[in-house]
Amino acid sequence: MGGKRNDFYEQLNEFLANVKGERVDIAASVYFMLAKEEDAGSKLRYFLENADEIESSESMQVEKYFLPAQIGDLREKCSGLVNETLGKLIKENLDENDFYCRLWEKGIQENTMLEEESQKIFALYYIWRDDRIPYFKLEEGMKMSNEDFREISLSRQEQIEKAIFIISNEFSQRTEKASLLNHVLEDCETEKEKAVLMAQILNLVEKKTIQRLMNMRRSETESESEET
């Protein structure tokens, strides 16, 4: 049993260290590796936690599994479902091992909404590229009333505006921006004030991220249309 476990990790590491090609086709190859394994949830965890850290020599072309037109259809049919499934699992705040086991079993393999194998493969690909992966179990964060939030926001309006100004400007290094934001946080007197300030910062960052993702997906759609 131990030998089989090592064989999988060695095979996966060797594959990722040499492969080149589209991420969705790489995900297809990994899916077929996982589908043959016992305890696939823990192996899914290893893949999702480590795949992006393994530098590839790109000496081996991955087998083409999808045509560009298929990707567009799968994105339209499955992306919302996969995103919703992932979001629900994350909200349960499971231990890491339980999360990945549930993700593989209920989110991919046994998900009745993913009827075709190609849809399950796309789900793995879509999860792999999600910013919420790798997953972490979190402690409970601070909560406060809307009234308290508004009151603190008003009392710290200058710091909030300064933080937004810093985020919206360009610097030669990210550490410059980070250190300046840290100075703004240090000016706060309480943890509640820091939390409100960070909430305002996150609000701006999330808006920028949503816009970036929309632009990326628009670009992907246009690229797929050109290839077809």
C-alpha positions, 0 to 999 in steps of 0.5 A: 500500500505504501509503495502505491502511495509513493508511486502516485506522488512520484508519477505526479511530480515527474509529470508536473516537472516536465509537462507543457501545454494548456492548464485544462489539458494538464488538469485532464491528465491529473484527473485520470491519475486521481480517478484510479487512486484510493484516498484520492482526496488527500492526493487532490490536496497534494496536487492543488497545494503543490502544482503551482510551485513545481517548475516545469522543464516543459520537455513533454507536451501534454496530450490535447484533451479539449478543443477550444469550442468545448472549453467555452461550452463547459465554462458556460455550463459548469463554471457557476455550478463549480463556483457555488459548490466550492463556495458552500464547502468553504463556508463549512470551514472543515479541516483541510483533509476533510475539505479536500476529500469532500471536494473530490467526492461530492464536488467532482466525482459524485456530483450529479450535476456534472454528468459527463467526464469532461465536466468533471475534468473541467471542474478540477481545472476550474477549482485549480485556477480559483484564488480560494485554492489552496484551502485553509481552515480559519478561526472566527473573524471579528463581527460588528454591527453596521452602526459601529462600522459606519461610526468607525469609518467616519472617525477614520475617514482620513486613514481610509482615503489615504489607504485607497490612495496608496492602493490606487498608485503605482510603486516600483516594488510591492513592498513599498505599497505594503509598508505604506499600508502597514503604517496606516494600519499602525495609526489605528488605536484599536483592533476594531479600527484596524478591522474596519480599515482592512474591510475598506481596503479589501472592498477596493481590492475585490472590486479591482480583482472582479474587474481583472477577472472579467477582463481575463474571461472576456479575453479568453472568450475572444481567443476561443472565438478566434481559434474556432 
